[in-house]
Every structure is written in structure tokens, then in C-alpha cells.
């Protein structure tokens, strides 16, 4: 077998298991099995038509080449204005870097800020790429446990204990993948209180689901006095506008940091796709009816799914306040979450992600993405119930 001698740093990277589970589910489908997909965090809706039309127009008008590395000026302006409107922060185009998706903002933030040995506090369970990027940058991942007992909100006392002289960066993600938890205003104010006298600590605030809040409010830590300059906001178009394949996201940060992120961009991507950026202007400034309709659909599915899961003997699921994931506790069944998810796929045909795909503290949980039709959700719940009865 060919074993290329790749650089040692490659062993520091880990994958996003949801994609592996999807591949396995597709392989089963290729053998003729019927699979209900609840593993992948991707809206099942088509990108709204006005956004598609704007991209077409842009392509026909010649937006098919390179753009300035941090993004087209009108797109950066539209993002800055949107952030001012929606996140209550004062910003401008010089603080916006447009990148291909939300993920690069994570990767670049770690590369730009984390020195070997620096500690990075991050929620656990959380998006698996956080831990992977921290390791890749040579940082020390410091997990902050989120638990169902606390509605997957932050435990401020525990958080305080994790802050040391070596802390360089704190990651927050609200609404959260995989838990659907939303940090309240008090939570965010509490985080700010703890970090106020440590201006050397940066914050990466992943707000990619902040248009998908069902209970609670949008409250970015960057909107607090003194916090904008040391916060990097991660946001993008994938989830809100059902644009995962357009690869478009952005970071908002102090212009000095923006210059460094632009340097990482020019060394890796040159720029995000020009027509995607033009479509983004339409997404942010055009009608938001499709976004509202998608949110309403997600909420209806959430309500159905969580009630149905709680009706199954042995499963407990708290009500996610945002995003499109349910994170039920399946620890009663006495098998690991990985075995549970794997057997659920093999034996029942339901593809879901095991809790530990999101970190060690995800043990005992399963992540179900309800970015799928209510009909599929109904079938999945029946299959899960039958599966658990046989465990
Ligand atoms: N942040 C979180 C919490 C996510 O769940 C995801 C995608 O699943 C991303 C960022 C990245 O999104 P994108 O597809 O735009 O790179």
C-alpha cells in the first residue's frame, strides 16, 4: 500500500465525521437500502430564487474572474451594514474579509492568532473542526463542557476556572452545532465579565446560525463596549440562505486582523467566487421572506421531532433553542454513542451523527439534523423507536 511520507502536522488534523457517515449511508443506498438522512447539517431547501437570479445576472455581467482578496467592495459594504443592523455592531467594509464558507474563518483565525502552547478554550461538544484547527495551529485545546442539564448553555463558573495566563483565544458558538443551545444575554454578559480584565484574550464568535433562533435573541459579544476589537465574528450564507455549495462566508474583525486574514486568503484562495459575492448582496439586501419561511419550517420540525423523541422510552431530549439539530441523550441504552449511531444506520437505516463526533463530552448523545422533511422525520422517529426496543 502506498504510504506517502506526509508532514507530521497532517496527523494533527481530524475530520468532520458527518461527511464520513454520509458516505457510508450513500454506499448503503447504492446497495439498494433505503436510508433516512439526518446526519448532515445542510438545509434541504433550494437557495432562494432571487439569489440564484442575482448570480446569473452577475455571471452574465462578467463577474467570473478574480476579485480583490478580501472581497468586492459592495459585498463587504453590504455585510458591514447587515452586521450593524442585525448584530448591533458598528463596523465597516475594512473590517470584513469574505472567504469561501464559514470554515476558513476558523482555520485562519487559529493560524493567525495561536502560537504553539497557547491555550484555546472551546465548547465541547462543538463543531469538530474547532478542535482540529486548534491542534493544527499547535494550540492546546481546553474543552469547556456543555451539558443538557444546563440546557447546553455556558457554565460561567466552569468557564472562569479554565482561563489561565496561557489562554489566547476563546471560542463561542451560539446557536450551537451540535446541541442547538443558545447563549442568553446573561451568558454573554457573564463571559464578557470574566474576560474584561484580560484584553490579551481574543474571542472567535461563530454566529453562523444566528438567524435560526427560535427562543432567545441575537446578542453578539462584539456588540459590547471594548469587545469588538478583540472579537472575530464568523458568519456566512450556508445555513441562513441555504447556500452551502456556494462556498461563501465572512469574518468581521479589527482592520489590523483583517489584513492578516487577507494575507492567509491570498496565500490559499486568492478570493471567494465573484458571482457568489454578488449573489450575497442580493441575499442580504433583498427580501427575507424565504429565510423566515425556512426558519418557520425548521421550528415546526423541531417541535415535532423533540416531542416524538421524548415519547420514546429511554430517550431524553431538551428543546434546542436554535440551529437545526436535536441532541438527544441516549445514554440509557448502555452502548457508546458511536455504536448506537453505527447500528442505527446498519440496522434501522437512519443516518445520524454520534455525540462523540463533536468531542469527548458528546458521549451519550446523538445528533439528529432536522434539516429534512417532516415526512422523513416521522419515518426516522418510528425507525429509532423500533431500533431502541430491540437494544
Ligand atoms: N460553524 C458551524 C458551527 C457549523 O456548523 C458550520 C457548518 O456546518 C460552519 C461553521 C461552516 O460552514 P460553511 O459550510 O459555510 O463552511
Boltz pocket constraint, residues with backbone or C-beta under 6 A from the ligand:
constraints:
  - pocket:
      binder: B
      contacts: [[A, 41], [A, 100], [A, 101], [A, 102], [A, 103], [A, 104], [A, 127], [A, 173], [A, 175], [A, 176], [A, 177], [A, 206], [A, 208], [A, 236], [A, 237], [A, 238], [A, 239], [A, 244], [A, 248], [A, 249]]
      max_distance: 6.0
